[in-house]
Amino acid sequence: SSDSGPEPCTAREAWSGQGVLCLAHLTHAVVVPGVEEKLRIELADVPLPAIELRCKAYVGPQTALTEGLDKSRLRKARLEVVGHKAVAEVWIGVPQAEPWAIRIKLYRRPASNLFAQERLAELVEALPRPRSLVQLVPVQHAKLEVLRLVPLSAAAALQKAAGEVLAKAVAAGVEAPDIEKLCLGARELGPETMLSKDVERALESAAGMGKREVVDKLLAAGAKPTLQAAHAAEQAQTAGCVDLARDLFIAQEPDAKAPVLRALEERMPLVAERLLKEKEAALNELPADGEPARKAHAAGAWSVLAALLELRAAAGHAGLARSCLKHMGEDTKDMDAALRTCLDHGRTEIVREALEVMWKARSSQWSEGPPLLCLEYGPEDQPAECSVCFDPLYTSPGVYINEEGSRVCGHFTCLNCAEHVQDEAGERFRAWRARREPRIPKPPGPACPLCRAPFFAAVRLTDPTVDPRGFFRLACVPEDGCEPLVLKDKHAMGALTAILPVNASTFGPAFEKLWPDWCAGRSEGLREPDFLRPGGMLPWLSSHLLERKVAGQLGQPPKLEQSESWFQYFDFRNTQRLTKAELLRGVVKAYDV
């Protein structure tokens, strides 16, 4: 059927004045137990001659009309035909709480056989129905209006029932178009119907399922956006759920200032992160003390913490970043513990920032001194080499993994050679498949060029300052039945010589001293918690990598004769002072000691 525009209904106005609700949209799924109802049926503009025209209607549950005509569940009514209009009122008693429909039949009895019916047209439509065009089969259109007539005293109970049905429909996964119809019926009972707790629950349920269209229909019908719905949307883990949560959060209090801070206070980390992404200047709206960091931790808004950390560290002072990171947990005593907190929540962008701050702090302390490989472990111009092409390995270390992402052997080659091995195997397979010769056996897959261990993919050894856990996983070579992963000393040595410009001969003696402390006295090897712990392998390795990273960004240091440039180059903290450690770094690098 196709709908025309709404028309005034004098019958509805007449009934409303008699203490009766006239409902043209509220489905029979919303009923009040024990309350009897009527239906007013009007079929107008019937394009048939009125002579001897008769009209009969069946009303009742939709299933009784669509799944075979079950007259035992239906009410029958004869409509009085006057001119081109047929009207009737049908008492239906207490309706069953399910969708209803109507079947109308237009017919006449031929004079030659008064017991026979000559069917002229019929229709089946859902109830109730505002005045609108309907298709008469097989003739043209007519206008149909079917109103529910319910005692006005049942209005409050109907409002409650409408909210309950709406909440159940949303929870059951009913799609947006049908939810829109339910909302239209609920609003017929008064706009306050959409402000009930049940409707709030429906909105929260739709948001929790990430159903943007359903949420929009509820809001358009007058449902009030709530923080509970915004929280539910944030936790939906569906496409667009964060945007939905953000919109609900803003709509709940559209004129509020400092929305990022309010999102942190409400412990909505993803919303806070999205608001910050949309408006980077929002950080400047936050208080300059440590309160935003504390609230960001409480909310689990790790990206906001990362932005705060970057803001605090921009001046080059480790203490500013420390004041931000100290709020990352009640048991956090220093940056090492804060680093572990970041790792536990998988926020690697904060890990890198924290490692950089730790590097700045430690490399400026005379007790430890700057992490300079050339002083500790020999010249950097003698690194480990790729066993295939003899290029320096640390510039692009590659490993071979299986389908589960685990190493298949303990060998390293440069990534170019590793990918070349993989590509050659792929070319052999494509050539074999193109020949379609069953007598030629299928070629083997890619294999390590040093030990012939088959592998699934060649990947780059992960940067531990970006993804510490990923580096540990790729540094380990799993043994059968060994769970969790344990990093053996020979594989640790291989990983370090693959990612740093050192070789096993010059680095070996120092490694033998470092390894027992890293393993915390365990003979079986290094486990992930010990790799990540303060004073473990990760802080040591990240210090050297970050030292090299900063040196690469700054370029070749100036000679000491260029005193002002030399001083500024090694003043990492921008304090206009050099510590003893910074002075040592400057002398070593300026003169290639």
DATAJO-V400617 format. One record per pair of residues at least 12 apart in sequence whose ideal C-beta (glycine too) atoms are under 10 Angstrom apart, sorted by the first residue. I is the first residue (numbers start at 0). GAP is how many residues later the second one is. Records with the same first field share a line. If there is no record, write none. Layout:
I = GAP  GAP
This chain:
0 = 122  123  124  125  128  131  132  133  134  135  140  143
1 = 130  131  132  133  139
2 = 126  127  128  129  130  131
3 = 127  128  129  137  139
4 = 126  127  128
5 = 18  124  125  126
6 = 37  123  124  125  136  138
7 = 123
8 = 13  15  31  33  121  122  136  138
10 = 29  31  76  78  120  134  136  138
11 = 12  28  118  119  133  135  137
14 = 23  25  74  132  134  135  137
15 = 136
17 = 131  134
18 = 132  133  134
19 = 17  18  20  127  128  129  130  131  132  133
20 = 16  126  127  128  129  130  131  132  133  134  137  167  168
21 = 18  106  125  126  127  128  166
22 = 14  105  107  123  124  125  126  127  135  162  165  166
23 = 16  103  104  105  106  107  108  121  122  123  124  160  161  164
24 = 103  104  105  122  123  156  157  158  159  160  161  162  163  164
25 = 101  102  122  124  132  135  136  139  155  156  158  159  160  161  162  163  167
26 = 35  70  71  72  73  99  100  101  121  135  138  142  151  154  155  157  158  159
27 = 31  32  33  34  64  67  68  69  70  71  72  73  98  99  100  120  157
28 = 66  67  68  69  70  71  132  133  136  137  139  140  153  156
29 = 65  67  118  127  128  129  130  131  132  133  134  135  136  152  155  156  159
30 = 63  64  65  66  67  69  117  119  123  126  127  130  134
31 = 62  63  65  118  119  121  122  123  124  125  126  127  128  129
32 = 61  64  124  128
33 = 60  120  123
34 = 58  59  60  115  116  118  119  122  123
35 = 55  56  57  58  59  113  114  115  118
36 = 53  54  55  56  57  58  111  112  113  114  117
37 = 51  52  53  54  55  109  110  111  112  113
38 = 18  20  36  38  49  50  51  52  53  56  61  63  88  89  107  108  109  110
39 = 47  48  49  50  88  105  106  107  108  109
40 = 14  16  18  36  38  45  46  47  48  49  61  63  86  87  88  103  104  105  106
41 = 37  43  44  45  46  47  89  101  102  103  104  105
42 = 12  14  36  38  41  42  43  44  45  59  61  63  80  91  93  99  100  101  102  103
43 = 39  40  41  42  43  87  98  99  100  101
44 = 38  39  40  88  95  96  97  98  99
45 = 35  37  38  39  40  58  60  74  75  90  93  94  95  96  97  98
46 = 37  74  89  92  93  94  95
47 = 33  36  58  60  72  73  88  91  92  94
48 = 35  59  71
49 = 31  32  33  34  35  36
50 = 30  57
51 = 29  55  56  57  58  59  66
52 = 28  30  31  33  53  54  55  67  68
53 = 24  25  26  27  32  51  52  53  54  55  63  64  66
54 = 22  23  24  25  26  30  31  32  33  49  50  51  52  65  66
55 = 20  21  22  23  30  32  47  48  49  50  51  61  66
56 = 17  18  19  20  21  22  29  31  33  45  46  47  48  66  89
57 = 12  13  15  16  17  18  19  32  43  44  45  46  47  66
58 = 15  16  17  18  29  31  33  36  41  42  43  44  45  68  87
59 = 12  13  14  15  16  32  35  36  38  40  41  42  43  67
60 = 12  13  34  35  36  37  38  39  40
61 = 36  37  38  39  40  62  64  65
62 = 35  36  37  38
63 = 32  34  36  37  39
64 = 35  36  37  38  59  60  61
65 = 33  35  37  58  60
68 = 34
72 = 23
73 = 18  26  27  28  29
74 = 15  16  17  18  20  25  27
75 = 14  27
76 = 12  13  14  15  25  27
77 = 12
78 = 25  26  27
80 = 25  27
83 = 58  59
84 = 57  58
85 = 18  20  56  58
86 = 58
88 = 58  60
89 = 12  56  59
90 = 58
91 = 35  56  57
94 = 32  53  55
96 = 64  68
98 = 27  28  79
99 = 26  27  28  46  48
100 = 23  24  25  26  28  45
101 = 21  22  23  24  25  26  27  42  44
102 = 19  20  21  22
103 = 17  18  19  20  21  30  32  38  40  42
104 = 12  14  15  16  17  18
105 = 12  13  14  15  16  17  30  33  36
106 = 12  13  14  15
107 = 12
118 = 18  19
119 = 16  18  19
120 = 14  15  16  17  18  19  21
121 = 14  15  16  17
122 = 12  13  14  18  19  21
123 = 13
124 = 19  21
125 = 20  55
126 = 19  20  21
127 = 17  18  19  20  21  57  60
128 = 15  16  17  18  19
129 = 14  15  16  17  54  58
130 = 12  13  14  15  16
131 = 12  13
147 = 37  40
149 = 39
153 = 35
154 = 34  35  38
155 = 33  34  36  37
157 = 27  28  30  31  32  35
158 = 27  30  31  33  34  35  36  37  39  40
159 = 29  33  36  37  38
160 = 25  28  32  37
161 = 20  21  23  24  25  26  27  28  31  32  34  36  37
162 = 23  26  30  31  32  33  34  35  36  37  38  39  60
163 = 32  33  34  35  37  38
164 = 17  20  21  33  37
165 = 13  16  17  19  20  27  28  30  32  33  35  36  37  39  40  52  55  57
166 = 29  30  31  32  33  34  35  36  37  38  39
167 = 30  33  34  37
168 = 12  13  33  36  37  45
169 = 12  29  31  32  33  34  35  36  37  38  39  41  44  45  47  48
170 = 30  31  33  34  35  37  38
171 = 33
172 = 32  33  36  38  41
173 = 32  37  40
174 = 36  38  39  42
175 = 30  35  36  37  38  39  40  41  42
176 = 36  37  40
177 = 36  39
178 = 23  27  32  34  35  36  37  38  39  42
179 = 33  34  36  37  38  40  41
180 = 36
181 = 20  35  36  39
182 = 16  19  31  34  35  36  37  38  39  40
183 = 33  37
184 = 36
185 = 12  13  16  32  35  36  37
186 = 34  35
189 = 32
190 = 30  31
191 = 30
192 = 28  29  30
193 = 24  25  26  27  28  29  30
194 = 27  28  29
195 = 27  28
198 = 19  22  23  24  25
199 = 18  23  24  25  26  28  29
200 = 25  27  28
201 = 12  13  16  21  27
202 = 12  15  16  20  21  22  23  25  26  27  29  30  45
203 = 22  23  24  25  26  27  28  29  44
204 = 13  24  27
205 = 12  13  17  23  26  27  30  38
206 = 18  19  21  22  23  24  25  26  27  28  29  34  37  38  40  41
207 = 20  21  23  24  25  26  27  28  29  30  33
208 = 23  24  27  29  32
209 = 22  23  25  26  27  28  29  30  31  32  34  35
210 = 22  25  27  29  30  33
211 = 21  26  27  28  29  31  32  35
214 = 14  17  18  29  32  33
215 = 28  31
218 = 28  29  32
223 = 27  28
224 = 22  23  24  25  26  27  28  29
225 = 22  23  25  26
226 = 21  22  25  26  35  39  41
227 = 20  24
228 = 15  16  19  20  22  23
229 = 14  15  16  17  18  19  20  21  22  33  36  38  41
230 = 14  17  18  35  36  37  40
231 = 12  13  16
232 = 12  13  14  15  16  35  37  38
233 = 12  14  15  29  32  33  34  35  36  37  38  40
234 = 33  35
240 = 29
241 = 26  28  29  31  32  35
242 = 27  28  31
243 = 27
244 = 18  23  25  26  29
245 = 13  17  22  24  25  26  27  28  29  31  32
246 = 24
247 = 23
248 = 13  14  17  19  22  23  25  26
249 = 12  13  21  25
251 = 14
256 = 28
257 = 17  24  27  28  29  34
258 = 12  13  16  17  19  20  23  26
259 = 12  13  14  15  16  18  19  22  23  25  26  32  35  36  41  44  47
260 = 14  21  24  25  26  30  31  34  35  43
261 = 13  33
262 = 12  13  19  32  33  36  38  41
263 = 22  27  28  29  30  31  32  33  34  35  36  37  40
264 = 30  33  34
265 = 29  33
266 = 28  29  31  32  33  34
267 = 31  32  33
268 = 27  28  29  30  31  32  33  34  35  36  76
269 = 29  30  31  33
270 = 28  30
271 = 20  23  24  27  28  29  31  32  35
272 = 23  26  28  29  30  31  32  33  34
273 = 29
274 = 29
275 = 25  27  28  30  31  32
276 = 26  30
279 = 27
281 = 22  25
282 = 21  24  25  27  28
283 = 27
285 = 18  21  22  25
287 = 23
288 = 34
289 = 18  22  33  34  35  36  37
290 = 36
291 = 12  13  15  16  19  32  35
292 = 12  15  16  19  30  31  32  33  34  35
293 = 30  32  33  34
294 = 32
295 = 12  13  28  31  32
296 = 27  28  29  30  31  32  33  35  41  44  48
297 = 29
299 = 45  47
300 = 46
301 = 26  39  40  43  44  45  46  47  48  49
302 = 44  46  47
303 = 46
304 = 19  20  22  23  33  36  37  40  42  44  45  48  49
305 = 18  36  41  42  43  44  45  46  47  48
306 = 17  42  43  46
307 = 13  15  16  17  19  42  45
308 = 12  13  15  16  19  29  33  40  41  43  44  45  47  48
309 = 14  39  40  43  46
310 = 13
311 = 12  13  41  45
312 = 12  40  41  43  44  47
314 = 258  259  260
315 = 41  44  255  256  257  258  259
316 = 40  43  44  256  257  258
317 = 17  38  39  40  41  42  43  44  46  254  255
318 = 38  42  254
319 = 37
320 = 14  17  32  33  35  36  37  39  40
321 = 12  13  16  32  35  36  39
323 = 14  29  30  33
324 = 12  13  14  16  17  25  28  29  32  33
325 = 12
327 = 12  13  14  17  22  26
328 = 12  15
332 = 201
333 = 24  27  200
334 = 19  20  22  23  26  27  199  204
335 = 18  22  196  197  198  199  200  202  203
336 = 196  197
337 = 12  13  16  19  20
338 = 12  14  15  16  18  19  129  193  194  195  199  200  203
339 = 14  128  189  192  193  194  198
340 = 13
341 = 12  13  126
342 = 124  125  126  185  189  195
343 = 188
345 = 121  123
347 = 115  117  118  119  120  121  122
348 = 117
350 = 113  114  115  116  117  118  181  187  191
351 = 111  112  113  114  115  116  190  194  197
352 = 112
353 = 111  188
354 = 109  110  111  113  183  184  186  187  188  190  191
355 = 109  186  187  190  193  194
356 = 189
357 = 176  181  184  185  188
358 = 12  106  180  183  184  185  186  187  188  190  191  213
359 = 183  186  190  212  213
360 = 212
361 = 177  178  181  219
362 = 180  181  183  184  187  209  216  218  219  222
363 = 208  209  211  214  215  216  217  218  221
364 = 214  215  216
365 = 213  214  215  216  217  218
366 = 213  214
367 = 175  213
368 = 210  211  212  213  215  216
369 = 173  174  177  200  202  209  211  212  213  214  215  216  218  219
370 = 168  169  170  171  172  173  174  175  176  177  210  214
371 = 172  175  176  179  209  212  213  216  217  221
372 = 127  128  129  133  134  137  171  174  175
373 = 127  128  214  215  218  219
374 = 209  210  213  218
375 = 126  130  131  134  168
376 = 119  123  124  125  126  129  130  131  132  133  134  167
377 = 123  124  125  127  128  129  132
378 = 122  123  124  127  213
379 = 12  14  120  121  122  168
380 = 120
381 = 119  120  121  123  124
382 = 12  114  115  117  118  119  120  123  124
383 = 13  28  109  110  112  113  114  115  116  117  118  119  120  121  123
384 = 28  29  112  118
385 = 12  26  27  28  29  30  31  32  112
386 = 24  25  26  27  30  62  63
387 = 25  26  28  29  30  32  33  61  62
388 = 24  25  27  28  31
389 = 24
390 = 22  23  25  26
391 = 22  109
392 = 19  20  21  22  68  101  104  105  106  107  108  110
393 = 18  20  67  102  103  104  105  106  107  108  151  154
394 = 19  20  21  104  106
395 = 17  18  19  20  21  22  23  64  65  102
396 = 15  16  17  18  21  62  63  64  65  77  97  98  100  101  102  103
397 = 13  14  15  16  17  18  19  20  21  22  23  24  60  61  62  63  76  100
398 = 12  13  14  16  19  49  56  58  59  60  61  62  63  75  76  78  95  96  99
399 = 12  13  18  21  22  46  47  48  49  50  51  53  54  55  56  57  58  59
400 = 54  55  56  57  58  72  73
401 = 51  52  53  54  55  76
402 = 52  53  54
403 = 52  74
404 = 51  52  54  65  68  69
405 = 50  67  68  70  71  72  79
406 = 41  46  48  52  54  66  67  68  69  70  71  78  84
407 = 39  40  43  45  46  47  48  69  70
408 = 38  39  41  42  43  44  45  46  68
409 = 38  40  41  43  65  66  67  78  80  81  83  84  85
410 = 37  38  39  40  42  66  83  87
411 = 38  49  79  82  83  85  86  87
412 = 35  36  37  45  85
413 = 46  84
414 = 43  44  45  46
415 = 42
416 = 32  41
417 = 28  30  31  37  39  40  41  42
418 = 27  38  39  40  41
419 = 26  29  38
420 = 25  26  27  28  34  37
421 = 23  24  25  33  34  35  36  37
422 = 23  35
423 = 22
424 = 18  19  20  21  22  29  30
425 = 19  20
426 = 16
427 = 14  15  16  17  18
428 = 13  14  15  16  17
429 = 13
430 = 12
445 = 12
458 = 15
459 = 14
460 = 13  14  33  34  37  38
461 = 12  13  37
462 = 36  79  82  86
463 = 31  35  67  68  73  74  77  78  81
464 = 73  76  77  78  80  81  84
465 = 76  79
467 = 60  63  64  69  70  73  74
468 = 59  62  63  69
470 = 24  28  60  66  67  70  71
471 = 13  15  20  23  54  55  56  59  60  65  66
472 = 12  14  55
473 = 21  24
474 = 12  13  16  17  19  20  21  23  24  51  56  62
475 = 12  15  16  19  49  50  51  52  55
476 = 13  14  17  18
481 = 42  43
483 = 43  44  45
484 = 40  41  42  43  46
485 = 33  36  38  39  40  41  42  44
486 = 31  32  38  39  40  41  43  44  50
487 = 36  37  38
488 = 22  23  26  27  29  30  36  37
489 = 14  35
490 = 34  35
491 = 19  22  23  26  27  33  34  39  45  49
492 = 14  15  18  19  22
494 = 42  46
495 = 15  18  41  44  45  48
496 = 14
498 = 42  45  46
499 = 41  44  45  48
500 = 43  47
501 = 42
513 = 23  26
514 = 22
516 = 13  18  19  20  23
517 = 12  13  15  17  18  19  20  22  23
518 = 12  17  18
519 = 13  15  16
546 = 38
549 = 22
550 = 18  34  38
553 = 15  16  18  35
554 = 14
555 = 13  33  34
556 = 12  13  28  29  31  32  33  34  35
557 = 12  28  31  32
558 = 31  32
559 = 26  27  30  31
560 = 29
561 = 28
565 = 12  20  21  23  24
566 = 15  16  19
568 = 16  17  20  21
569 = 12  13  14  15  16  17  19  20
570 = 15
571 = 13
